[in-house]
Amino acid sequence: MTIESNSKPVRKTLGLTGITINAMALTAPGAFLWLLYQVQAAALFDGVADIWPGVLLALLSAALSALSFGELARKYPEAGFRSAYHFADRFFARQKNPNHKFLARFGKFAIGWSAHLYYWIYPGVLIAFMGILADYLLRYFGYQPTVFGDALLATAFAAFVGFLALRGITGTTTTSVVLNTIQLVTLIVFGILAITFRLTNPAAFASTEWTYSSAVAVLLPHSWDGLIFQMILAMILMVGFESSTALNASAANARRDIPRATILALIIQGVFSYLFGYFVAGFALNAQIDATASQAPMGDIALQIGELLLSGYGTTLMVFFAFTVAVALLGGTLTAINNGVRISFAMALDEEMPDIFGMLHPRYTTPYNTVILLSIVCAVIGSAGIIGGMPVLMGIVVASNLGAFLLYALLCLLTVVTFMGDPSFNILRHFFIPVIGFLVNLGTVILAAKIGFSAGGIITQASWVAWSIAGAWFLVSAVYYVVKQKRSA
């Protein structure tokens, strides 16, 4: 990871395709289907998990935020590696009135610290997923990892990815192309096999033995609370689109291509990856697979399809899919850690976070203290996600998404105040869409609390985990803000 303070300039070589591909690499299109599905299947309301419609609603919600991101990126094409935080900083710098400057400075601080709730929890969730995948494979081949062994797996993964980030390794566009191609091809192959499996029914399942009675049943919601909570979980599938703003420094024409890439990345990963992937997964799911108990329900489906449809090649098919998921998770985790570190570094330079986050390694010119600290946080979160069971795993997913919803709400609001009075102001792009996006994101946070604490069972336990993490983070940020204000007074 090369920070913009480095003396070596960043080459502006990325076009629309390169920006889109790099943005998609954060969410590893298709990989989450393997490991998030258990969490989603466990979120039952009235005995049904409204997974596919929840994914669709998350996509529509993210699209509103992506449109605002695109407008801010067009306004401030020089954002560089500071990404979305730069937008708030530029708005703050424009203010002349002391009262306006105070509010803008508080908004910049709130955006930065809200971003951290997402940027610092999210890579920990990926570490947990990597550990769960490893645990699933080890158990399949006859090994029985202990609690200590699972924690060691998470720590080892976090240390390895942290080492790569410390050395300044970010991954090239070519790497992103390869990772995304592998994932998309794997999804297509899996989709064809899953649909064929359901239509040919080699296991001779009765109609009542399919989890969803028909293709239509996969698509339709069954309860309002179930739909909203599934949307809250599914937002983790969509969050990669905003990483395109971090590529401004490498874009050949940032003002033109960053807004387009933001939307294009979201469409590809949302529509062509997850809406398709979740449809075929639900279509093939059946009574022989307990999606709430299996660590990797898609792995079990691959085993079943391989054995019954491909004449006994279940293990081969499952291991092949698992390998592609592991590679995609590794690349996605590295990207996520790099993004988190960049935001922390930028805020430290602005004295919005402690100075320790802005110290650079003398050889690799990376903020090594931040990389080390984030790697430790990832190891702790990842270990908790593996050994804490479903309530903790679901809780850290929700906590990460709460940060994303708050960040998106604030940036939608920032879009309105940034363009208000600007000669380029457009009432649709700069008012109505951002206001709707703000209300949707803020409303989702409120509904997350309302539904989560009233649902009972695993969902309420997970909500306590999520809101405890969010509450602790906001308490730390508030204390730091007050102390900083007193010192600067």
N, C-alpha and C positions, 0 to 999 in steps of 0.2 A: 504494500500500500504506500503510494507516494503522496505525501501531503503537499499542499500548494506552496508551503513555505520552502520547500526544497529548491535548490538552485537550478536543478534541471527542469526546463520547461516541459509542460505536457503537450504532446503532439496532437493537433486538432485534425484527426483523421476519420472520426466516426460519422457516418451518414445515418439516414433513417433506419436502415436495416441493422447496422451495428448497434445503435442505441437501443432499438427494440429488443434485439437478441440479448444484450447485456442486462437490460431491465428484467426480462423474463427469467434469467438465471437465478434470481434471488429466491423465487418460489418453487424452483425445480418442478416444472409442470408435470403433473401426473404422479409424482413421488408421494405427495401427501395423501393421495387416495389410499395408499397402502396402510398408512399408520394413523391417520386421523379418523378413518372410518369407524374404528372401535369406539372412539370418544363420541362421535356423532350418533352411533347406534345405541349408545347408553343413555342418550338424552331423549327418553321416552315420555310422551304426553298422550294420555288415553291409550297407552299400549302401542303407539305408532311413532316411528322416527321420521319426521318430515324432512329428510335429508336433501333430496334433489330440489324441491322448491325453496329450501333455505339457502342453498348455493346460488340459485337464480336471484333471490332477493339480495344476497350479499353482493353479487355482481352489479345489480342495478344501483345499489347504494354506493359502491365504489366508483361507478361511472360518474356520479354526480361530483364526487370529490376529485376525480381525475380531470374533469373539465376545468375546475378551479386551479388545480396544479398546472395545467397547461397554460392558462392565462397568465399566471404568475411567472412561469418560466419564459413566456414570450416578453413579459414586461422587464424581467431581470435575467437576461441570457448569460450574464457574467457570473452566475452563482457558483460555478466551480464545484469543488468537493464539499462545500458547506451545505449544499443541497437546500432543502426546504427552510432550514434555519436562516439562510441568507435572505430569503424573502422578507422575513420579519425584521431582520437587521436593516435592510434597505429602507423599509417603511419608517423605522425608528429614526434613521439618519436624515430623512426628509423633513422631520417635524421641527418647527421653529418656536411655536408657542410652548412655554414651560409646562403648562397643564397637559397639552397634547403629547409632549415629549415624555412626561411621566407615564401616561397611559400606554404609549407606544413601547416604552422600555419594559413596563410590566408585561405587556402582551408578548414581547420578544422572549422574556424570561419564561413565561407560561408555555409558549410554543416549544421552546428548547427542552424544558424539563418534562413536558408531556410526551414529547418525542422519545425521551429516554425510557419512559415506561414501556414503550413499544420496542425501541431499538435494542434495549438491554435485556428484555425478557425473551424476545423472539429467537435470538440465536440459542438461548438456553433450551427453548422448546425443541429446536432442531437437534440439539445434542441429546435430549431425551429420546427423540424419535430414532436417532442413530443407535442409541443403546438398546431400545426396545427391539429394533430390527435384528441387532446382533444376538440379543437374548432369545428371540424367536428361532433364529437359525440354529443356535447352539442346542436348544431344547429339542428341535426337530431331529438333530443328529445324535441325540442321546446324552448330551451333557446337561447338568443341572446347576446353573450359576447360583451362587449364594447372594444374599443381600450385599455383602462386601464385594463380591465379584461384579455385580451390576453397577455399584458405585464406582468401582475401578474402571469399568468400561466407559462410563460417562466421563470420568476424569481424564482418561487416556485420550478420548476423542477431543475433548476440550483443549487439552494440552497440545495435541498435534495441530489442530486448526489454529490455535493461538500462536504456535511456532511459525506457521506459514504466514500469518498476518504480521508477526514481528519482523520477519525477513522482508516484508514489503511485497509479498506475493498476492496478487489480486485476481489472476486469471485473465487470459486474453480473450479477444472477441472470437478467435478461432475455437478456444476451449468452450466458450458459451454456445457457439454454433453446434459443436459436437454434442454437448450435454443436452441441449434442447432437441436436437434431431433424434438422439437416442430415446429420449422420453416420449416424444410425439409418435415415433414409429412403434415403440413398445405399447403405447396406448391404443394405437390402431390395431395392432396384432391382438392385444388383449380384448379389445372391443369386438372384433370379428369372431374370436373364439367364444366369448361370453354369449353373444347373440345366437351363434350356431348351437351352443350348448343348450340354451333355453328352448330354441325352436325344435331341435331334434330330440331333446329329452332322453339321452342315452341311459339315464338312471331310472327311467320310467316313474318319475315323481307324479303323484296325484296333484290335481290342481290346487288343493289346499296346502300342499307341502312347499310351494313357492312362497317366499316372504311377501312378495307383492303379487297380487292375483293377475295383474296384467301390466302392459306398458303404461297405460293411463294411470294406474294406481301408483306407479313410481313417481309420476309427475305432479299429481294433485296433492295439495296440503290437506291435513285432517283436523288441525286445531291451530288457533291463532297463537297461543303461547308456544306451541311446538315449532311453528314456523319462525317466529321471532328468535327463539333461542338457537335454532339451527343456523339462522343467519348470523347470529353473534359468533358462533363457533366457526362458521365458514369464512369469515372475513380474513382469517389467517391464510386462506388460499389466494386471496386477491392482492395482498399488500405489496407485491413487488413493483407495481406500476410506478410508485412515487420514486423509486430508486433511479429512474431515468433522469431526474433532475440533478443527480450527483454526477452525471456524465457531461454536464455543460462544458467543463474545462476541456474535454476531449472531442467535443462536437465541432464538425466543420461549419455547420450553420445552426447554432443552438436555437436561435429565435424561431426558425422555421421548423426544425426537426424534433426538438424536445417535446413540444405539445402534441405533435402527431404520434410520436413514439409512445407517449404516456397512454393514449387511448388505444393504440394498436397492440401494445403489450398486454393491456387488460383484456382486450377482445380475444386475442389468441389464447392466453392462459385461462381465461374465464369460460369462453364459449367452446373453443376447440379442444381444450384439455379437460376442464372439470365438469362442465355440463354434459359432455359426451361420456366422460369416464364414469361419473356418478350414475348416469342413466344405465349403462351396460352393467355396472356392478349391482345395482338394485334389481335389474332384470334377471340376473343370473343367481342371485342370492336365494338360498333354500334352507329347509329345516335342518339339514345335516350340518350346517355351519352356524355356530353361535357367535354372531358378530360382536356381541357385548363382552364375550369372554376371551375371544381370540386376540392375541396381540397384533396380528396382521391378517385380517379377514380376507384380503385379496390374495394373500399367500395361500390360504386354505382353498379359495376358489380355484387358483391356478393348479394346485395339487389335484383337486377334484376333476377339473377339465382335462388335465394331462392324463390322468389315469383312465377316465371313461371315454373321452373323445379322441385322444391321441395314442391309444393303445399302450398305456402304462408309462408314459413319459411325464408323469406328474412332477417328480423330483427335479428333473431337468428343466422343465418349464418354470417351476417355482424359483429355483436357484438363479436362472437367467433373469427373471423379473427382479428378484431381490438384488442382484448385482447392479442393475441399472438404477434402482432406487437408491442404493448406497452411494453410487458415484454422484448422482444428482444431489443428494443430501449433503455430501461433502462440499461440493461446489457452492450450494446455497448457503451453508453455514459460514464458509469463508467470506462470501459476499456480505452476509448479514453482520458479521463481526467487524468487517472493514467499514461498513456504513455506520455502525454504532460508534466506533472509535473516531471517525471523522467528525461526527456531530459533537462529541465530547471535546475534541481538540479545538474545534472552532469556537465553542462556548468558553473554553478556558482562555483562549486568546482575547475574548471579549470580557473576561473577568466575570462571567455568568456561572462559572463552575470553578472549583479550586485549581490553583496554578499547576498542581501536580499532573493534571490531565493534559497539559500543554508541553510537557518536557519531551524532547526528541532524542532518539537513540543516536549517538555520535557516528555510527557507521551506516545504519539503515535508514536514518532520518524518518523513523516512525515513532509515534508517541508511545514508547514502550511501557510506561507505567499504566496507561489506559488499556493497552492490549493485555497486559498481565492481569490487571484487575477484572476486566471483562471476561477473560478466560476462566478465572476463579469463579465468578458469578455464574457463568455457563455451566461449569462443573457442578456447582451446588444445585442449580435449578434442574439440570439434566438428571442428576442423581435422585433428587426428590421426585421428579416425574416418573422415573423408572420404578423406584422402590416404594413410593407412596401410594401406589394403586390409582384407580380411576378418579377418585375425588381430587387428588393432587394434580394428576396429569390434565384433567379437564380444567382445573383451577388455573394453572399457569397458562393454558391456551387462552382462557377468558381474560386473564390479567393482561396478556400481551395485546389482545384485541381491544381492550378498554383503552389502552394507550393509543392505539391506532385510531379509534373512533374520536377520542378527544383531540388528537393531532389534526385529523381531517376536519373536525368541526371548527377549530380555531383558524385553520387555513382557508376554509370557505368564508369565514367572517373577515379574514384579512383581505381576501379578494375584493369584497365589497368596499371596504374602507380605502384600499389602495387605488381603486379605479374611480371612486366617487369624485367627480369634478375633473377627472382627466379628460383630455380632448378625445381619447379613443373610447370613452365610456359607451358601453352597449348595454341596454337595460336587461336583455335576456342573458347574455354571457356574464355580465358583471354585477347583476343584482338578483334576478329571479332564480337562476340555477344555483348560485352560491348560497342564497338564503334557504332554498329547499334543502341543499346539501347540509348546511349547518343544522337545520331543524331535524333532519333525519339522523345525523350522527349523534347529536346531543340527546335526541329522543331515544335512540338505541341504548345509550348509556343508562338512562333512567329506567327503561324497560328491562335492561339486564339485571338491575337491582330488584325491581319489583317482581319479575318472573322468577329470578333465581332464588330469592329468599322465601318465596311462597310455594315453590314446586315440591319441596320436600325431598328426602332421599339423597342420592348421589349429587343431584343438581344443586341442592341447597348447600351440601358440604363443599362442593366445588366453588360455589359463590363466596363462601366464607374465606376460602383460600385466596381467590382472586381479589376480593375487596380488601383483605388484610395486606396483600402485597401492594395494591394501589394506594391504600391508606397510609402505609408506612412510607412509601415513596413521596407522596404529597406532603407528609409531615416533615420529612427531611428537606424537601425543596422549600417549604414555607419558612422553616428555621433558618436555612441558608440565606434566603431572600431578606429576612428581617435583619439578620446579623450583618449582611453586606450593606444594607441601607444605612444602618447605624454607623458603620465604619466610614462610609463615603459622605456622611452628613457633615 
